[in-house]
Amino acid sequence: MEVTDIGNKEEGKIWHRKPTPGKGVLVTVVRTAQQAKIVRFLHVTFDTTGDSFLAGDHHGNIYVFDISRNRFRLVQKTGQACTALAFSLRRTTEFLVALADYTIKCFDKDTKQLVSWMRGHEGSVSSISVHSSGRYAISTSSDTAQLWDMDTFERKRKLNIRQSVGIQRVFFLPLSNTILSCFSDDSIFAWESDTLSCKYQLPVPDCGPKVSYKAFAVTRDGKSLAAGGRSNLLHLWCLDSKQLIRVIQMPTQVRTVRQLDFLPDSFDRGASQTLGVLSQDGVMRFINIHTCKLLFHMGSHDDAITTATVSPNGRHVVAIMDNGSINVYSVQSLTQELNKVAPPPSRVAVVSGGGADQDLSNLKVKVRSEVVQRDRQTQVKILRPPACFTAEEKENELPAGLNKKRLVALLKGFGEYPAKYRMFVWRSLLCLPENHAAYSSLTDKGLHSAYLTLQDKYPIKSHKLQRGLQRALSALAHWAAIFGEVEYLPLVAFPFVKLFQNNPMLCFEVVATVIVNWGQHWFEYFPNPPLNILSMAENVLAHHDKELLQHLVDCGITSQLYVWPLLETLFSEVLTREEWLRLFDNIFSNHPSFLLLACVAYITCCREPLLLCSQKEDFEYFFHHRNNLDLGAMIKEAYRLMGSTPADIHPRTLLSDFTPLTKGQYPVFNHYPEFIVQYQSREREKIRLQEMEYLRERQEVSALHTDCVRRQAEEDAYYAQQELLQNAEEQRRNILAQEEEKLAQQRTKLAAMKRELKVKELQLLDATKRRFLKHQQELRASQVQRLDQEISTKMDLRERETATAVQDLEVRQMELEAQRKRLEQHLFKEQERVGREVEQEVEMKMRKAEREQENYTELLHHTETNIQALAEACQLGLESDWQREVGGRLQQVHAQQQSNRGRLAEEERLEHTMRDVAGRKWDEVMNSRAQLQEQPLSSAETVSLDRGRAQLDSSERNLMKEIRELRQKLAARAREGGSSPSVLTLSSVSQ
């Protein structure tokens, strides 16, 4: 079986190794928080597929476990414990959870979002039932039941009842619209879910013991109802006929039925025949409701089941155990015998011990039905073992169906009982009565006065064990007075307190049973050790090992030193926990004399080291500490001594057989000298009173001493304070005189300091005056330097501006030269063009004259000479006209060039004039600066310096003004020159 601790994980695998087939438990799921504390799971519920289930723990965490996919996932953290869980059948991803604050919340397990929040209950919701269609849901608490619409999450109806009758459960029947409501008075009503009208009421049985229904189960077809409660009877109802058809009686171990669940089967068409019954002992028994045979069971007394849920497909059962873990069971592994034709006898405790031919006709319960107007005899099957036993079987028969003879055989075969079932076997062997009322009456008396200071003598690290031991010893002391006087009683009880620390009543009854049976005759010689018991042990040792006994006698060692330490501690000091448990498995399974024989066997098995001891201290150490011992050999030796010891010295002759504690009340224990116990009790009470008186007087003396010490301390403190005050006053006077002397000295020093300060003040004033004059001089020098820098800056500026003006004039001159060259080139081109035009015109005229000459050759022949002369004259006239025109144009060009040269000469003169003016101004500035430098500065000449600076600034402004006027004149002349015609156009030439 694999155990999975999910811890604080939000998802993961349920098991890491595939579960082994054939085992009922597939996996155990636990959740541990901080400091390895187990967080208990409270409720589980399956979805409609049966492959996954929800589980809610005590911290409000809701997990979904998918068995088919081997995964788990944290789907919600509600922050508070849940009281009920249910899946929503319409929307498969939604589920309902009832919380401790009486509210119901609907969550989506995929998105982890809150879908709705339903309020209305005033008590804890114990169950939630969802209709097969998923449209409605019913929530039930102890005082009311409410019907909810799952589409709108609104409350439709509310069932109110009288306070005297509580609601047990309200739920929907499968495959129908019927609601069943079950009340604490065993009445069951059926209602129509649509109209909420009462359909019928099941008749309450009027004969037989009252069942007080607490648990209910319905088959998947909704035709059968099983009900159980505070008895071992189960009522099986047929809902079609509304009649009680069967009463099933469970074994005597079942006193209360906590839960009922039908186990579905794939081939039963919803009419389930297997019913699971969870009883108060934590065992869930599955029976066949027709044959009344036990098929299998889950859980045990040590591993009890708190609640369980069966999957809809009938494949798995999920159970929440008593320790808060979850066990997932495989139904297939548990029901291997169901599918066989002829099932063999069950290997576990069956419900019915009789055969098929057993006559049960006399075990019928008559049930009267109010619906049918006649007496009806209801069939009843009794599930109990046969009642006939032999004398030997009665002697070996134990509670819970165990047999002592078979247990002893098992013990001899394996040497010990299974650790898982050891406490259960011990309870059966010791026949513990579990007298709750009697034990409560003992514990109600509180702690016994003899054990109020137990922790001082027996300090235990665990406070829980300390309180458990103190409570058990106090109960024993209240039961019998001697147990308040026995000093070794804590040594006897401590091992059992440690084993049964979670059940103090069983611990008390085990210790009481051990004292009554295995502690027989221990207190007859009280307060001395039981000499008769020790003598019997010494006789047995003498019979079986005379050499060892003689060695002990020679060393002066009595049985009070080598037997009594083993008895008063019940071997707890010389054995380990596992060895001690194995030994008491055998002690509880045999006659009370076996304990004494075990002591002798321990001594004989340790004879080798004992023969080597000679000092008393060595023997004392040996019997109070663990030694190298083979426990199996010791137990075998004890069994050998039991069989080989003669009857006259056998402890059985002195010790009676095992006698269990009586049921109801514990027996009176008076096997001790009462007068000694009473005397000791009186003496102890007297001593206690004397101690109280002594403590009271001591407290008073302590209070007086404290008061005296306090007063003495106050007086000493007063005188010390007065002395301190006197010393302080003397010190203050001395300090005052010293301060007055210091004050006089300080006054003298102060007068000297004043004189020094006056001298220093005069010196500082003189130094300040000198520093001021120096500062004024430095200031004037800095002003002159700043003026020099400004003058140099302005001079540089003027030089840059003058150079810029000269460069502008040079650029203008270059432009005029370039313009002149362009005019000359243009003139040359015009002359060439005019020449070509004249030549072309002359050629045309010549061609025309030639044509006219050819045409009029004959007419002009007689005047040929005249015509030629005329032609020459004309040609000469034309050439003279052209020359005259060209000469006139050339004269205009020369005149224009002469005017341009005149303007350039004028500009050069202006430039020379501007330079002369700038030079003169610069000379004036430099002369003024030289004069300023030559004249020494003084405080009386400050005004003249400012006046000279003003004159310098005015002359500078005048100079800049004249320069601007010259530049404006140059610019005007340049514009005038640019506007006059400088080239000859083609029109002027053509004219």
BELUR-V71170 format. One record per backbone hydrogen bond with DSSP energy under -0.5 kcal/mol. NH is the residue of the N-H (numbers start at 1). CO is the residue of the C=O. Records with the same first field share a line. If there is no record, write none. Layout:
# BELUR-V71170
NH->CO / CO
This chain:
# BELUR-V71170
2->26
4->2 / 28
5->3
6->4 / 30
9->6
12->72
23->20
26->24 / 328
27->328
28->2
29->326
30->4 / 28
33->37
36->33
37->34
39->31
40->38
41->324
42->56
43->56
45->54
47->52
53->65
54->45
55->63
56->43
57->61
58->40
60->57
62->76
63->55 / 61
64->73
65->53
66->64 / 71
67->51 / 65
68->51
70->66
71->66
72->12
73->64
74->10
75->62 / 73
76->62
78->60
82->57
83->98
84->98
86->96
88->94
89->87
92->90
94->91
95->107
96->86
97->105
98->84
99->103
100->81
102->99
104->118
105->97
106->116
107->95 / 105
108->113
109->93 / 107
112->108
115->106 / 113
116->106
118->104
121->102
126->124 / 140
127->140
129->138
131->136
134->131
137->148
138->129
139->146
140->127
141->144
142->124
145->159
146->139
147->157
148->137
149->154
150->135 / 148
153->149
154->149
156->147
157->147
159->145
160->158
161->143
165->162
166->164
167->142
168->182
169->182
171->180
173->178
176->173
179->191
180->171
181->189
182->169
183->187
184->166
186->183
188->202
189->181
190->200
191->179
192->197
193->177 / 191
196->192
199->190
200->190
202->188
203->242
214->228
215->228
217->226
219->224
220->270
221->270
222->219
225->237
226->217
227->235
228->215
229->233
230->211 / 212
231->229
234->248
235->227
236->246
237->225 / 235
238->243
239->223 / 237
240->223
242->238
243->238
245->236 / 243
246->236
247->379
248->234
249->381
250->232 / 248
254->251
255->253
257->229
258->256 / 278
259->278
261->276
263->274
264->262
268->265
270->265
271->268
272->270
274->263
275->273 / 287
276->261
277->285
278->259 / 276
279->277 / 283
280->256
282->279
284->298
285->277 / 283
286->296
287->275 / 285
288->293
289->273 / 287
292->288
295->286 / 293
296->286
298->284
300->303
305->282
306->320
307->320
309->318
311->316
314->311
317->329
318->309
319->317 / 327
320->307
321->319 / 325
322->304
324->321
326->29
327->319
328->27
329->317 / 327
330->24
331->315 / 329
332->315
334->330
335->331
336->333
338->335
339->335
340->337
343->341
353->351 / 384
358->355
360->358
363->360
365->378
367->365 / 376
369->374
373->371
374->372
376->367
378->365 / 376
379->245
381->247
382->380
383->249
384->382
389->387
394->390
395->391
396->392
397->393
398->402
401->398
402->399
404->396
407->403
408->404
409->405
410->406
411->407
412->408
413->409
414->410
415->411
421->418
422->418
425->421
426->422
427->423
428->424
429->425
430->426
431->427
432->427
436->434
439->435
440->436
441->437
442->438
443->439
444->440
445->442
446->443
451->448
452->449
454->451
456->453
457->453 / 454
458->454
463->461
466->462
467->463
468->464
469->465
470->466
471->467
472->468
473->469
474->470
475->471
476->472
477->473
478->474
479->475
480->476
483->480
484->481
485->482
486->482
489->486
491->488
492->488
493->489
494->490
495->491
497->493
498->494
499->495
500->496
501->498
503->500
507->503
508->504
509->505
510->506
511->507
512->508
513->509
514->510
515->511
516->512
517->513
518->514
519->514
520->517
522->519
524->521
526->523
528->525
531->529
534->530
535->531
536->532
537->533
538->534
539->535
540->536
541->537
542->538
543->539
544->540
545->541
549->545
550->546
551->547
552->548
553->549
554->550
555->551
556->553
557->552
558->556
561->558
562->558
563->559
564->559
566->563
567->563
568->564
569->565
570->567
571->566
572->569
575->571
580->576
581->577
582->578
583->579
584->580
585->581
586->582
587->583
588->584
589->585
590->587
594->591
595->592
596->592
597->593
598->594
599->595
600->596
601->597
602->598
603->599
604->600
605->601
606->602
607->604
610->606
611->607
612->608
613->609 / 610
619->615
620->616
621->617
622->618
623->619
624->621
625->622
627->574
629->627
631->629
634->630
635->631
636->632
637->633
638->634
639->635
640->636
641->637
642->638
643->639
644->640
645->641
649->646
650->646
653->650
654->651
655->651
665->663
670->668
672->670
673->523
674->672
677->673
678->674
679->675
680->676
681->677
682->678
683->679
684->680
685->681
686->682
687->683
688->684
689->685
690->686
691->687
692->688
693->689
694->690
695->691
696->692
697->693
698->694
699->695
700->696
701->697
702->698
703->699
704->700
705->701
706->702
707->703
708->704
709->705
710->706
711->707
712->708
713->709
714->710
715->711
716->712
717->713
718->714
719->715
720->716
721->717
722->718
723->719
724->720
725->721
726->722
727->723
728->724
729->725
730->726
731->727
732->728
733->729
734->730
735->731
736->732
737->733
738->734
739->735
740->736
741->737
742->738
743->739
744->740
745->741
746->742
747->743
748->744
749->745
750->746
751->747
752->748
753->749
754->750
755->751
756->752
757->753
758->754
759->755
760->756
761->757
762->758
763->759
764->760
765->761
766->762
767->763
768->764
769->765
770->766
771->767
772->768
773->769
774->770
775->771
776->772
777->773
778->774
779->775
780->776
781->777
782->778
783->779
784->780
785->781
786->782
787->783
788->784
789->785
790->786
791->787
792->788
793->789
794->790
795->791
796->792
797->793
798->794
799->795
800->796
801->797
802->798
803->799
804->800
805->801
806->802
807->803
808->804
809->805
810->806
811->807
812->808
813->809
814->810
815->811
816->812
817->813
818->814
819->815
820->816
821->817
822->818
823->819
824->820
825->821
826->822
827->823
828->824
829->825
830->826
831->827
832->828
833->829
834->830
835->831
836->832
837->833
838->834
839->835
840->836
841->837
842->838
843->839
844->840
845->841
846->842
847->843
848->844
849->845
850->846
851->847
852->848
853->849
854->850
855->851
856->852
857->854
860->856
861->857
863->860
864->861
867->863
868->864
869->865
870->866
871->867
872->868
873->869
874->870
875->871
876->872
877->873
878->874
879->875
880->876
881->877
882->878
883->879
884->880
885->881
886->882
887->883
888->884
889->885
890->886
891->887
892->888
893->889
894->890
895->891
896->892
897->893
898->894
899->895
900->896
901->897
902->898
903->899
904->900
905->901
906->902
907->903
908->904
909->905
910->906
911->907
912->908
913->909
914->910
915->911
916->912
917->913
918->914
919->915
920->916
921->917
922->918
923->919
924->920
925->921
926->922
927->923
928->924
929->925
930->926
931->927
932->928
933->929
934->930
935->931
941->938
942->939
945->941
946->942
947->943
948->944
949->945
950->946
951->947
952->948
953->949
954->950
955->951
956->952
957->953
958->954
959->955
960->956
961->957
962->958
963->959
964->960
965->961
966->962
967->963
968->964
969->965
970->966
971->967
972->968
973->969
974->970
975->971
976->972
977->973
978->974
979->975
980->976
985->983
989->985
990->986
991->987
